[in-house]
Amino acid sequence: MFKRKYFKIKIFADGADVGAMKRVHKEGTVQGFTTNPTLMRKAGVDDYELFARSVLREIKDLPISFEVFSDEFEQMEKDARKIAKWGANVNVKIPVTNTNGESSRALIKKLSAEGIPLNVTAILTVEQVEDVIAVLSKKTPSIISVFAGRIADTGRDPVVYMKKAAAIVKNNPCASLLWASSRELLNIFQAESAGCHIITVTDEILKKIILIEKDLMDLSLDTVKMFYKDAQLAGYKI
């Protein structure tokens, strides 16, 4: 069972498996959900709107982020407005730039000013955080998704970046900083200590929460047993 006492940070499930989303919602494991085109493709989703509406029929009380797919800002705006109407608990994910590296700043400012809750995604630099926070409405709830896991993939310490981002996001009382692309359970503790409001984790990571504070000698024995069992099942001989 989920050990909520360990965290003040909000934990959002990241994925596109409807069954898993329904399960963690029922268990009370998470406080929100995110997904993206890559995760949906991996899960075999072939009809985006049908998938989104099926999820929203089941989950009405927690925020869920759905992303625009267009690359042209004019179409991106149309798509964002359509997605926003799918449900009262929807955050529209807008990438910080398009594929040409052109900033989404103007669109973010326009939609946020009109009261559309956004999740600005694919952010990796402190400068991008500054640029986005400068145009977000202070009256509209919004999420700033910084891909800490991808920062770590470059050999940089993501905690350093997230602490700087947290200081910037404080300037907007309606904005929440999200640690995205988590790689391991430890990231939840790191995100909380860095001042993040939210962290997204996969179902694989969520399942590891039961290991928190597990005796390491017991875990060592479990590991030995796992290796032995797998070797027996495989029929290995020397």
GROMACS elastic network, one bead per residue, 0.5 to 0.9 nm:
[ bonds ]
;  ai    aj funct       b0    kb
    1    27     6  0.80773   500
    1    29     6  0.80656   500
    1   209     6  0.81975   500
    1   210     6  0.68067   500
    2     5     6  0.88223   500
    2    27     6  0.81470   500
    2    28     6  0.79325   500
    2    29     6  0.57386   500
    2    30     6  0.88886   500
    2   206     6  0.85261   500
    2   207     6  0.88923   500
    2   209     6  0.66099   500
    2   210     6  0.69993   500
    3     6     6  0.61081   500
    3     7     6  0.81147   500
    3    29     6  0.86018   500
    3   209     6  0.72192   500
    3   210     6  0.75554   500
    3   212     6  0.84178   500
    4     7     6  0.58333   500
    4     8     6  0.79393   500
    4    29     6  0.80571   500
    5     8     6  0.77407   500
    6   189     6  0.88114   500
    6   212     6  0.88437   500
    7    10     6  0.76878   500
    7    11     6  0.87323   500
    7   188     6  0.80878   500
    7   189     6  0.77215   500
    7   192     6  0.74718   500
    8   192     6  0.72384   500
    8   197     6  0.83211   500
    9   188     6  0.78957   500
    9   189     6  0.87728   500
    9   191     6  0.78170   500
    9   192     6  0.56260   500
    9   195     6  0.85490   500
    9   196     6  0.69763   500
    9   197     6  0.53338   500
    9   198     6  0.55663   500
    9   199     6  0.72087   500
   10    30     6  0.73181   500
   10    31     6  0.59375   500
   10    32     6  0.78882   500
   10   192     6  0.89636   500
   10   196     6  0.88382   500
   10   197     6  0.61563   500
   10   199     6  0.63972   500
   10   200     6  0.86081   500
   11    29     6  0.80146   500
   11    30     6  0.52165   500
   11    31     6  0.56970   500
   11    32     6  0.68659   500
   11    33     6  0.84934   500
   11   188     6  0.81451   500
   11   197     6  0.88213   500
   11   198     6  0.57843   500
   11   199     6  0.51902   500
   11   200     6  0.59545   500
   11   201     6  0.71149   500
   12    29     6  0.88577   500
   12    30     6  0.54458   500
   12    31     6  0.56310   500
   12    34     6  0.66832   500
   12    63     6  0.88706   500
   12    64     6  0.88002   500
   12   198     6  0.69237   500
   12   199     6  0.60119   500
   12   201     6  0.63264   500
   12   202     6  0.86220   500
   13    21     6  0.73473   500
   13    24     6  0.80465   500
   13    29     6  0.87403   500
   13    30     6  0.63825   500
   13    31     6  0.80665   500
   13    32     6  0.64213   500
   13    34     6  0.62238   500
   13    35     6  0.83105   500
   13   199     6  0.85173   500
   13   200     6  0.55735   500
   13   201     6  0.52867   500
   13   202     6  0.58233   500
   13   203     6  0.67800   500
   13   206     6  0.80080   500
   14    21     6  0.87916   500
   14    32     6  0.89439   500
   14    33     6  0.59808   500
   14    35     6  0.55160   500
   14    36     6  0.84205   500
   14    39     6  0.83057   500
   14   180     6  0.89357   500
   14   181     6  0.86406   500
   14   200     6  0.55170   500
   14   201     6  0.53456   500
   14   203     6  0.72694   500
   15    18     6  0.84449   500
   15    20     6  0.83398   500
   15    21     6  0.77036   500
   15    33     6  0.78405   500
   15    34     6  0.66135   500
   15    35     6  0.51180   500
   15    36     6  0.75962   500
   15    39     6  0.57532   500
   15    40     6  0.73208   500
   15    43     6  0.82140   500
   15   201     6  0.84116   500
   15   202     6  0.62304   500
   15   203     6  0.74099   500
   16    19     6  0.88067   500
   16    20     6  0.81660   500
   16    21     6  0.75197   500
   16    34     6  0.83083   500
   16    35     6  0.59251   500
   16    36     6  0.78433   500
   16    39     6  0.57913   500
   16    40     6  0.51344   500
   16    41     6  0.85156   500
   16    42     6  0.81758   500
   16    43     6  0.59708   500
   16    44     6  0.87419   500
   16    45     6  0.78337   500
   16    51     6  0.86171   500
   17    20     6  0.53596   500
   17    21     6  0.62116   500
   17    22     6  0.87160   500
   17    39     6  0.86429   500
   17    40     6  0.79185   500
   17    43     6  0.60836   500
   17    44     6  0.88749   500
   17    45     6  0.88181   500
   18    21     6  0.50088   500
   18    22     6  0.61253   500
   18    23     6  0.85313   500
   18    51     6  0.81273   500
   18    54     6  0.81696   500
   18    55     6  0.64989   500
   19    22     6  0.52235   500
   19    23     6  0.61732   500
   19    24     6  0.88577   500
   20    24     6  0.62798   500
   20    25     6  0.84557   500
   20   203     6  0.72890   500
   21    24     6  0.55232   500
   21    25     6  0.61144   500
   21    26     6  0.86171   500
   21    33     6  0.78665   500
   21    55     6  0.79772   500
   21    59     6  0.86061   500
   21   203     6  0.86772   500
   22    25     6  0.51183   500
   22    26     6  0.61274   500
   22    27     6  0.86225   500
   22    55     6  0.79886   500
   22    58     6  0.69766   500
   22    59     6  0.74522   500
   23    26     6  0.52100   500
   23    27     6  0.62020   500
   23    28     6  0.86540   500
   23    29     6  0.87624   500
   24    28     6  0.60300   500
   24    29     6  0.52082   500
   24    30     6  0.65116   500
   24   203     6  0.86178   500
   25    28     6  0.51715   500
   25    29     6  0.63819   500
   25    30     6  0.65374   500
   25    31     6  0.81563   500
   25    32     6  0.84556   500
   25    58     6  0.89691   500
   25    59     6  0.73599   500
   25    62     6  0.86469   500
   26    29     6  0.77875   500
   27    30     6  0.82436   500
   28    31     6  0.75988   500
   29   206     6  0.82259   500
   30    33     6  0.77463   500
   30    62     6  0.88390   500
   31    62     6  0.62052   500
   31    63     6  0.75626   500
   32    61     6  0.88077   500
   32    62     6  0.50984   500
   32    64     6  0.59054   500
   32    65     6  0.85115   500
   32   200     6  0.87276   500
   33    62     6  0.74983   500
   33    63     6  0.62695   500
   33    65     6  0.64095   500
   33   200     6  0.77546   500
   34    63     6  0.83669   500
   34    64     6  0.56035   500
   34    66     6  0.68914   500
   34    91     6  0.89959   500
   34   200     6  0.72428   500
   35    38     6  0.83501   500
   35    39     6  0.63812   500
   35    40     6  0.71131   500
   35    64     6  0.80712   500
   35    65     6  0.64255   500
   35    66     6  0.63145   500
   35    67     6  0.76070   500
   36    39     6  0.54322   500
   36    40     6  0.62106   500
   36    41     6  0.86701   500
   36    65     6  0.83896   500
   36    66     6  0.68888   500
   36    67     6  0.61554   500
   36    93     6  0.86119   500
   37    40     6  0.50757   500
   37    41     6  0.60453   500
   37    42     6  0.85286   500
   37    48     6  0.89143   500
   37    67     6  0.74855   500
   37    68     6  0.89877   500
   37    69     6  0.78218   500
   38    41     6  0.52059   500
   38    42     6  0.61995   500
   38    43     6  0.86569   500
   39    42     6  0.50399   500
   39    43     6  0.61721   500
   39    44     6  0.86955   500
   39    45     6  0.88054   500
   40    43     6  0.50135   500
   40    44     6  0.62679   500
   40    45     6  0.52295   500
   40    46     6  0.81244   500
   40    48     6  0.82008   500
   40    51     6  0.89661   500
   41    44     6  0.50915   500
   41    45     6  0.56104   500
   41    46     6  0.73990   500
   42    45     6  0.76254   500
   45    48     6  0.67229   500
   45    51     6  0.68742   500
   46    50     6  0.87226   500
   46    51     6  0.81758   500
   47    50     6  0.54085   500
   47    51     6  0.61016   500
   47    52     6  0.86774   500
   48    51     6  0.51684   500
   48    52     6  0.61639   500
   48    53     6  0.86403   500
   49    52     6  0.50220   500
   49    53     6  0.60196   500
   49    54     6  0.84156   500
   49    83     6  0.85126   500
   49    86     6  0.87517   500
   50    53     6  0.52821   500
   50    54     6  0.60772   500
   50    55     6  0.86501   500
   51    54     6  0.52329   500
   51    55     6  0.63490   500
   51    56     6  0.87291   500
   52    55     6  0.52344   500
   52    56     6  0.61989   500
   52    57     6  0.87272   500
   52    66     6  0.76112   500
   52    86     6  0.80650   500
   53    57     6  0.61358   500
   53    58     6  0.87850   500
   53    86     6  0.69769   500
   53    87     6  0.84151   500
   54    57     6  0.52735   500
   54    58     6  0.67905   500
   54    59     6  0.88790   500
   55    58     6  0.53420   500
   55    59     6  0.60611   500
   55    60     6  0.86708   500
   56    60     6  0.58470   500
   56    64     6  0.82218   500
   56    86     6  0.79480   500
   56    87     6  0.69545   500
   56    89     6  0.83985   500
   56    90     6  0.86795   500
   57    60     6  0.66746   500
   59    62     6  0.65546   500
   59    63     6  0.86110   500
   59    64     6  0.84856   500
   59    89     6  0.88224   500
   60    63     6  0.79722   500
   60    64     6  0.89630   500
   60    87     6  0.78778   500
   60    88     6  0.79913   500
   60    89     6  0.65581   500
   61    89     6  0.68846   500
   62    89     6  0.62502   500
   62    90     6  0.86974   500
   63    88     6  0.85277   500
   63    90     6  0.57926   500
   63    91     6  0.67821   500
   64    89     6  0.62232   500
   64    90     6  0.50687   500
   64    91     6  0.59882   500
   64    92     6  0.85638   500
   65    89     6  0.85345   500
   65    90     6  0.57053   500
   65    92     6  0.57057   500
   65    93     6  0.60274   500
   65   118     6  0.81519   500
   65   119     6  0.67920   500
   66    83     6  0.72142   500
   66    84     6  0.88121   500
   66    90     6  0.70506   500
   66    91     6  0.64558   500
   66    92     6  0.53862   500
   66    93     6  0.55842   500
   66    94     6  0.89451   500
   66   119     6  0.85711   500
   67    79     6  0.89850   500
   67    80     6  0.79612   500
   67    83     6  0.81434   500
   67    91     6  0.84675   500
   67    92     6  0.57964   500
   67    94     6  0.62883   500
   67    95     6  0.81372   500
   67   119     6  0.84275   500
   67   121     6  0.88220   500
   68    71     6  0.86722   500
   68    76     6  0.62191   500
   68    77     6  0.85449   500
   68    79     6  0.60177   500
   68    80     6  0.60792   500
   68    83     6  0.78422   500
   68    92     6  0.72282   500
   68    93     6  0.62358   500
   68    94     6  0.62566   500
   68    95     6  0.80899   500
   69    76     6  0.71435   500
   69    79     6  0.78951   500
   69    94     6  0.88064   500
   70    73     6  0.73882   500
   70    74     6  0.87309   500
   70    75     6  0.60447   500
   70    76     6  0.50256   500
   70    77     6  0.87764   500
   70    79     6  0.75368   500
   70    98     6  0.84880   500
   71    74     6  0.87502   500
   71    75     6  0.75102   500
   71    76     6  0.65874   500
   71    97     6  0.88932   500
   71    98     6  0.54833   500
   71    99     6  0.65868   500
   71   100     6  0.85948   500
   72    75     6  0.55475   500
   72    76     6  0.59783   500
   72    77     6  0.86898   500
   72    98     6  0.73779   500
   73    77     6  0.60478   500
   73    78     6  0.86610   500
   73    98     6  0.79483   500
   73   104     6  0.74883   500
   73   107     6  0.71292   500
   74    77     6  0.53063   500
   74    78     6  0.66336   500
   74    79     6  0.88786   500
   74   107     6  0.87113   500
   75    78     6  0.50274   500
   75    79     6  0.61410   500
   75    80     6  0.84614   500
   76    79     6  0.51226   500
   76    80     6  0.60234   500
   76    81     6  0.86651   500
   76    94     6  0.81713   500
   76   107     6  0.85075   500
   77    80     6  0.50219   500
   77    81     6  0.62691   500
   77    82     6  0.86801   500
   77   107     6  0.69714   500
   77   111     6  0.79542   500
   78    81     6  0.53049   500
   78    82     6  0.63658   500
   78    83     6  0.87827   500
   79    82     6  0.50879   500
   79    83     6  0.61555   500
   79    84     6  0.85656   500
   80    83     6  0.51656   500
   80    84     6  0.60976   500
   80    85     6  0.88232   500
   80    92     6  0.61280   500
   80    93     6  0.79837   500
   80    94     6  0.79153   500
   80   111     6  0.83835   500
   80   116     6  0.87698   500
   81    84     6  0.51534   500
   81    85     6  0.66507   500
   81    92     6  0.84262   500
   81   111     6  0.83493   500
   81   116     6  0.80697   500
   82    85     6  0.54448   500
   82    86     6  0.70378   500
   83    86     6  0.53770   500
   83    87     6  0.80189   500
   83    90     6  0.76695   500
   83    91     6  0.84756   500
   83    92     6  0.65864   500
   84    87     6  0.65741   500
   84    88     6  0.76387   500
   84    89     6  0.87898   500
   84    90     6  0.60843   500
   84    91     6  0.69635   500
   84    92     6  0.61970   500
   84   116     6  0.68526   500
   84   117     6  0.78997   500
   85    88     6  0.73131   500
   85    90     6  0.80794   500
   86    89     6  0.86389   500
   86    90     6  0.71001   500
   87    90     6  0.54449   500
   88    91     6  0.86846   500
   89   117     6  0.89084   500
   90   117     6  0.73056   500
   90   118     6  0.84652   500
   91   116     6  0.76664   500
   91   117     6  0.50201   500
   91   119     6  0.58013   500
   91   141     6  0.88524   500
   91   142     6  0.76820   500
   91   143     6  0.82114   500
   92   116     6  0.76466   500
   92   117     6  0.63896   500
   92   119     6  0.56985   500
   92   120     6  0.80882   500
   93   117     6  0.89399   500
   93   118     6  0.57931   500
   93   120     6  0.55849   500
   93   121     6  0.62556   500
   93   143     6  0.88725   500
   94    97     6  0.82945   500
   94   104     6  0.76975   500
   94   107     6  0.87593   500
   94   108     6  0.74688   500
   94   118     6  0.69435   500
   94   119     6  0.62096   500
   94   121     6  0.59341   500
   94   122     6  0.86466   500
   95    98     6  0.66902   500
   95   103     6  0.88126   500
   95   104     6  0.70510   500
   95   119     6  0.83945   500
   95   120     6  0.57104   500
   95   122     6  0.57376   500
   95   123     6  0.78293   500
   96   101     6  0.86707   500
   96   102     6  0.84984   500
   96   103     6  0.61514   500
   96   104     6  0.54002   500
   96   105     6  0.73368   500
   96   108     6  0.85691   500
   96   120     6  0.60065   500
   96   121     6  0.58352   500
   96   122     6  0.60921   500
   96   123     6  0.61787   500
   96   128     6  0.75760   500
   96   132     6  0.78587   500
   97   100     6  0.74818   500
   97   101     6  0.52383   500
   97   102     6  0.51256   500
   97   104     6  0.50041   500
   97   105     6  0.80522   500
   97   121     6  0.89675   500
   97   122     6  0.82065   500
   97   123     6  0.88521   500
   98   101     6  0.54157   500
   98   102     6  0.55375   500
   98   103     6  0.68083   500
   98   104     6  0.69683   500
   99   102     6  0.73883   500
  100   103     6  0.88700   500
  102   105     6  0.88848   500
  103   106     6  0.77061   500
  103   107     6  0.88708   500
  104   107     6  0.54870   500
  104   108     6  0.60734   500
  104   109     6  0.86245   500
  104   132     6  0.87004   500
  105   108     6  0.51115   500
  105   109     6  0.61034   500
  105   110     6  0.86467   500
  105   131     6  0.73157   500
  105   132     6  0.64091   500
  105   135     6  0.69645   500
  105   136     6  0.89510   500
  106   109     6  0.51741   500
  106   110     6  0.62410   500
  106   111     6  0.87601   500
  106   135     6  0.79618   500
  107   110     6  0.50911   500
  107   111     6  0.61360   500
  107   112     6  0.83752   500
  108   111     6  0.54196   500
  108   112     6  0.59362   500
  108   113     6  0.83532   500
  108   118     6  0.78327   500
  108   120     6  0.79219   500
  108   132     6  0.76714   500
  108   135     6  0.70809   500
  108   136     6  0.68396   500
  109   112     6  0.53355   500
  109   113     6  0.59843   500
  109   114     6  0.86540   500
  109   132     6  0.83264   500
  109   134     6  0.87260   500
  109   136     6  0.55656   500
  109   137     6  0.71648   500
  110   113     6  0.52738   500
  110   114     6  0.64377   500
  110   135     6  0.86228   500
  110   136     6  0.86939   500
  111   114     6  0.51576   500
  111   115     6  0.66512   500
  111   116     6  0.55590   500
  111   117     6  0.80458   500
  111   118     6  0.79155   500
  111   136     6  0.87891   500
  112   115     6  0.51842   500
  112   116     6  0.52429   500
  112   117     6  0.64920   500
  112   118     6  0.68547   500
  112   135     6  0.81770   500
  112   136     6  0.57779   500
  112   137     6  0.54750   500
  112   138     6  0.88110   500
  112   139     6  0.85384   500
  112   140     6  0.62123   500
  112   141     6  0.83408   500
  112   142     6  0.79320   500
  113   116     6  0.74779   500
  113   135     6  0.86885   500
  113   136     6  0.72235   500
  113   137     6  0.53716   500
  113   138     6  0.86609   500
  113   139     6  0.80732   500
  113   140     6  0.73131   500
  114   137     6  0.86069   500
  114   140     6  0.82799   500
  115   137     6  0.79506   500
  115   139     6  0.75725   500
  115   140     6  0.53081   500
  115   141     6  0.80785   500
  116   140     6  0.69383   500
  116   141     6  0.81026   500
  116   142     6  0.85461   500
  117   140     6  0.61387   500
  117   141     6  0.53721   500
  117   142     6  0.53329   500
  117   143     6  0.80763   500
  118   140     6  0.84920   500
  118   141     6  0.72826   500
  118   143     6  0.62116   500
  118   144     6  0.84477   500
  119   142     6  0.58151   500
  119   144     6  0.59598   500
  119   145     6  0.67273   500
  120   123     6  0.75342   500
  120   132     6  0.79193   500
  120   142     6  0.77975   500
  120   143     6  0.62104   500
  120   144     6  0.52242   500
  120   145     6  0.59066   500
  120   146     6  0.86648   500
  121   143     6  0.83725   500
  121   144     6  0.66474   500
  121   146     6  0.68718   500
  121   147     6  0.80354   500
  121   180     6  0.87699   500
  122   145     6  0.66300   500
  122   146     6  0.64590   500
  122   147     6  0.62225   500
  122   180     6  0.86416   500
  123   126     6  0.83692   500
  123   128     6  0.63210   500
  123   129     6  0.70721   500
  123   144     6  0.77939   500
  123   145     6  0.61546   500
  123   147     6  0.60128   500
  123   148     6  0.88801   500
  124   127     6  0.86746   500
  124   128     6  0.71486   500
  124   129     6  0.82177   500
  124   145     6  0.86574   500
  124   146     6  0.55404   500
  124   147     6  0.56350   500
  124   148     6  0.71893   500
  124   150     6  0.76965   500
  124   151     6  0.66400   500
  124   161     6  0.86405   500
  125   128     6  0.52598   500
  125   129     6  0.66316   500
  125   130     6  0.88971   500
  125   146     6  0.78168   500
  125   151     6  0.87213   500
  125   161     6  0.75469   500
  125   165     6  0.86307   500
  126   129     6  0.50483   500
  126   130     6  0.63291   500
  126   131     6  0.86780   500
  126   146     6  0.89505   500
  126   161     6  0.66433   500
  126   162     6  0.82768   500
  126   164     6  0.69078   500
  126   165     6  0.59650   500
  126   168     6  0.86036   500
  127   130     6  0.50576   500
  127   131     6  0.61687   500
  127   132     6  0.86783   500
  128   132     6  0.61475   500
  128   133     6  0.85306   500
  129   132     6  0.52501   500
  129   133     6  0.60161   500
  129   134     6  0.84764   500
  129   144     6  0.74025   500
  129   145     6  0.89745   500
  129   146     6  0.80217   500
  129   165     6  0.63732   500
  129   168     6  0.73334   500
  129   169     6  0.77078   500
  130   133     6  0.53415   500
  130   134     6  0.61666   500
  130   165     6  0.79448   500
  130   168     6  0.65542   500
  130   169     6  0.80867   500
  131   134     6  0.54472   500
  131   135     6  0.71147   500
  132   135     6  0.56129   500
  132   136     6  0.64030   500
  132   144     6  0.80635   500
  133   136     6  0.53402   500
  133   137     6  0.84402   500
  133   144     6  0.81795   500
  133   168     6  0.74834   500
  133   169     6  0.64804   500
  133   171     6  0.78043   500
  133   172     6  0.70708   500
  133   175     6  0.79726   500
  134   137     6  0.85189   500
  134   171     6  0.88706   500
  134   172     6  0.87048   500
  136   139     6  0.86591   500
  136   140     6  0.77699   500
  136   141     6  0.89986   500
  136   142     6  0.76472   500
  136   172     6  0.79515   500
  136   174     6  0.89523   500
  136   175     6  0.80567   500
  137   140     6  0.54929   500
  137   141     6  0.80637   500
  137   142     6  0.84214   500
  137   172     6  0.79737   500
  137   174     6  0.79272   500
  137   175     6  0.87365   500
  138   141     6  0.77340   500
  138   142     6  0.89893   500
  138   171     6  0.88430   500
  138   172     6  0.55842   500
  138   173     6  0.64266   500
  138   174     6  0.56318   500
  138   175     6  0.75935   500
  139   172     6  0.87893   500
  139   173     6  0.82119   500
  139   174     6  0.62963   500
  140   174     6  0.61053   500
  140   175     6  0.80059   500
  141   173     6  0.85686   500
  141   175     6  0.58227   500
  141   176     6  0.78840   500
  142   174     6  0.63016   500
  142   176     6  0.62535   500
  142   177     6  0.88245   500
  143   174     6  0.85803   500
  143   175     6  0.56073   500
  143   177     6  0.59636   500
  143   178     6  0.65912   500
  143   198     6  0.87202   500
  144   169     6  0.81189   500
  144   175     6  0.70087   500
  144   176     6  0.60452   500
  144   178     6  0.57475   500
  144   179     6  0.86292   500
  145   148     6  0.88046   500
  145   176     6  0.85377   500
  145   177     6  0.63043   500
  145   179     6  0.62186   500
  145   180     6  0.59198   500
  145   198     6  0.89417   500
  145   199     6  0.89122   500
  146   149     6  0.87270   500
  146   151     6  0.88781   500
  146   162     6  0.76939   500
  146   165     6  0.83560   500
  146   177     6  0.74718   500
  146   178     6  0.61284   500
  146   179     6  0.55837   500
  146   180     6  0.56559   500
  146   181     6  0.84072   500
  147   150     6  0.54734   500
  147   151     6  0.64877   500
  147   152     6  0.88863   500
  147   158     6  0.87062   500
  147   178     6  0.83229   500
  147   179     6  0.62155   500
  147   181     6  0.54328   500
  147   182     6  0.80277   500
  148   152     6  0.62544   500
  148   153     6  0.86630   500
  148   157     6  0.86087   500
  148   158     6  0.52196   500
  148   159     6  0.77757   500
  148   161     6  0.79205   500
  148   162     6  0.73278   500
  148   179     6  0.57840   500
  148   180     6  0.57201   500
  148   181     6  0.62979   500
  148   182     6  0.70604   500
  148   191     6  0.89997   500
  149   152     6  0.50452   500
  149   153     6  0.62791   500
  149   158     6  0.72379   500
  149   179     6  0.80289   500
  149   180     6  0.65509   500
  149   182     6  0.51909   500
  149   183     6  0.60866   500
  149   187     6  0.86435   500
  150   154     6  0.68072   500
  150   158     6  0.85285   500
  150   180     6  0.84665   500
  150   181     6  0.66213   500
  150   182     6  0.85412   500
  151   154     6  0.55181   500
  151   155     6  0.72317   500
  151   156     6  0.59424   500
  151   157     6  0.72249   500
  151   158     6  0.57160   500
  151   161     6  0.84972   500
  152   155     6  0.52760   500
  152   156     6  0.50887   500
  152   157     6  0.57800   500
  152   158     6  0.55819   500
  153   156     6  0.73000   500
  154   157     6  0.87859   500
  155   158     6  0.89375   500
  156   159     6  0.89141   500
  156   160     6  0.85574   500
  156   161     6  0.88590   500
  157   160     6  0.59012   500
  157   161     6  0.73378   500
  158   161     6  0.51922   500
  158   162     6  0.61060   500
  158   163     6  0.86230   500
  158   190     6  0.89978   500
  159   162     6  0.50141   500
  159   163     6  0.60610   500
  159   164     6  0.86214   500
  159   190     6  0.67178   500
  159   191     6  0.72562   500
  159   193     6  0.85080   500
  159   194     6  0.60617   500
  160   163     6  0.54319   500
  160   164     6  0.65820   500
  160   165     6  0.88051   500
  160   194     6  0.79294   500
  161   164     6  0.52629   500
  161   165     6  0.61774   500
  161   166     6  0.86529   500
  161   194     6  0.88717   500
  162   166     6  0.59790   500
  162   167     6  0.86253   500
  162   177     6  0.84950   500
  162   179     6  0.76434   500
  162   191     6  0.75904   500
  162   194     6  0.59798   500
  162   195     6  0.75405   500
  162   196     6  0.72369   500
  163   166     6  0.50644   500
  163   167     6  0.64260   500
  163   168     6  0.88579   500
  163   191     6  0.88493   500
  163   193     6  0.85287   500
  163   195     6  0.63199   500
  163   196     6  0.79249   500
  164   167     6  0.52778   500
  164   168     6  0.65602   500
  164   169     6  0.88665   500
  164   194     6  0.85951   500
  165   168     6  0.51411   500
  165   169     6  0.61551   500
  165   170     6  0.86995   500
  165   177     6  0.75504   500
  165   195     6  0.87727   500
  165   196     6  0.85519   500
  166   169     6  0.51253   500
  166   170     6  0.62782   500
  166   176     6  0.87254   500
  166   177     6  0.64767   500
  166   194     6  0.72406   500
  166   195     6  0.56703   500
  166   196     6  0.62040   500
  166   197     6  0.86442   500
  167   170     6  0.54417   500
  167   171     6  0.76245   500
  167   195     6  0.81778   500
  168   171     6  0.58841   500
  168   172     6  0.82122   500
  169   172     6  0.57506   500
  169   173     6  0.79370   500
  169   175     6  0.64283   500
  169   176     6  0.70249   500
  169   177     6  0.66304   500
  170   173     6  0.63615   500
  170   174     6  0.89851   500
  170   175     6  0.77148   500
  170   176     6  0.84844   500
  170   177     6  0.89669   500
  171   175     6  0.84527   500
  172   175     6  0.54344   500
  172   176     6  0.84638   500
  173   176     6  0.80784   500
  176   196     6  0.74937   500
  176   197     6  0.56099   500
  176   198     6  0.70655   500
  177   195     6  0.81360   500
  177   196     6  0.51579   500
  177   197     6  0.53119   500
  177   198     6  0.62460   500
  177   199     6  0.84179   500
  178   191     6  0.84013   500
  178   196     6  0.59427   500
  178   197     6  0.60841   500
  178   199     6  0.52443   500
  178   200     6  0.72784   500
  179   182     6  0.71665   500
  179   187     6  0.84293   500
  179   188     6  0.85696   500
  179   191     6  0.62800   500
  179   196     6  0.65951   500
  179   197     6  0.82002   500
  179   198     6  0.62961   500
  179   200     6  0.64680   500
  180   198     6  0.86262   500
  180   199     6  0.61068   500
  180   200     6  0.54668   500
  180   201     6  0.77573   500
  181   199     6  0.86434   500
  181   200     6  0.68914   500
  181   201     6  0.73153   500
  181   202     6  0.86944   500
  182   185     6  0.79601   500
  182   187     6  0.62405   500
  182   188     6  0.81281   500
  182   199     6  0.76432   500
  182   200     6  0.65576   500
  182   201     6  0.57157   500
  182   202     6  0.76792   500
  182   205     6  0.84811   500
  183   186     6  0.83867   500
  183   187     6  0.69662   500
  183   201     6  0.79864   500
  183   202     6  0.86688   500
  183   205     6  0.79236   500
  184   187     6  0.56676   500
  184   188     6  0.79776   500
  184   201     6  0.83186   500
  184   205     6  0.62311   500
  184   208     6  0.89048   500
  185   188     6  0.58054   500
  185   189     6  0.76539   500
  185   201     6  0.83106   500
  185   205     6  0.58526   500
  185   206     6  0.77300   500
  185   208     6  0.68710   500
  185   209     6  0.72099   500
  185   212     6  0.88288   500
  186   189     6  0.54373   500
  186   190     6  0.63565   500
  186   191     6  0.86850   500
  187   191     6  0.58360   500
  187   192     6  0.84269   500
  187   199     6  0.83172   500
  187   201     6  0.89713   500
  188   191     6  0.51769   500
  188   192     6  0.62431   500
  188   193     6  0.86672   500
  188   199     6  0.66575   500
  188   200     6  0.87312   500
  188   201     6  0.83871   500
  189   192     6  0.52558   500
  189   193     6  0.62219   500
  189   194     6  0.86125   500
  190   193     6  0.51925   500
  190   194     6  0.60986   500
  190   195     6  0.88089   500
  190   196     6  0.89022   500
  191   194     6  0.50976   500
  191   195     6  0.64996   500
  191   196     6  0.53904   500
  191   197     6  0.80717   500
  191   198     6  0.78703   500
  191   199     6  0.68280   500
  192   195     6  0.53561   500
  192   196     6  0.54982   500
  192   197     6  0.72152   500
  192   198     6  0.81392   500
  192   199     6  0.83910   500
  193   196     6  0.75389   500
  196   199     6  0.73340   500
  201   204     6  0.80079   500
  201   205     6  0.60654   500
  201   206     6  0.65927   500
  202   205     6  0.53477   500
  202   206     6  0.63231   500
  202   207     6  0.88329   500
  203   207     6  0.62529   500
  203   208     6  0.89264   500
  204   207     6  0.54443   500
  204   208     6  0.70217   500
  205   208     6  0.52911   500
  205   209     6  0.72154   500
  206   209     6  0.56247   500
  206   210     6  0.85065   500
  207   210     6  0.67546   500
  207   211     6  0.85497   500
  208   211     6  0.54730   500
  208   212     6  0.75922   500
  209   212     6  0.56332   500
  210   213     6  0.84667   500
  210   214     6  0.79048   500
  211   214     6  0.51652   500
  211   215     6  0.86929   500
  211   219     6  0.86747   500
  212   215     6  0.89588   500
  213   216     6  0.82639   500
  214   217     6  0.86974   500
  214   218     6  0.73801   500
  214   219     6  0.70118   500
  215   218     6  0.52947   500
  215   219     6  0.63011   500
  215   220     6  0.87113   500
  216   220     6  0.59962   500
  216   221     6  0.85843   500
  217   221     6  0.63279   500
  217   222     6  0.86409   500
  218   221     6  0.51314   500
  218   222     6  0.62034   500
  218   223     6  0.86444   500
  219   223     6  0.61719   500
  219   224     6  0.87240   500
  220   223     6  0.51076   500
  220   224     6  0.64049   500
  220   225     6  0.87352   500
  221   224     6  0.51055   500
  221   225     6  0.61960   500
  221   226     6  0.85760   500
  222   225     6  0.50795   500
  222   226     6  0.61340   500
  222   227     6  0.87664   500
  223   226     6  0.50219   500
  223   227     6  0.63244   500
  223   228     6  0.86337   500
  224   227     6  0.52521   500
  224   228     6  0.61973   500
  224   229     6  0.86078   500
  225   228     6  0.50661   500
  225   229     6  0.60099   500
  225   230     6  0.85437   500
  226   229     6  0.51647   500
  226   230     6  0.61342   500
  226   231     6  0.85258   500
  227   230     6  0.52904   500
  227   231     6  0.61237   500
  227   232     6  0.86445   500
  228   231     6  0.51870   500
  228   232     6  0.62131   500
  228   233     6  0.86741   500
  229   232     6  0.51465   500
  229   233     6  0.61516   500
  229   234     6  0.85759   500
  230   233     6  0.50658   500
  230   234     6  0.60554   500
  230   235     6  0.85126   500
  230   236     6  0.89943   500
  231   234     6  0.51703   500
  231   235     6  0.61684   500
  231   236     6  0.56248   500
  231   237     6  0.85081   500
  232   235     6  0.50639   500
  232   236     6  0.65353   500
  232   237     6  0.89216   500
  233   236     6  0.80096   500
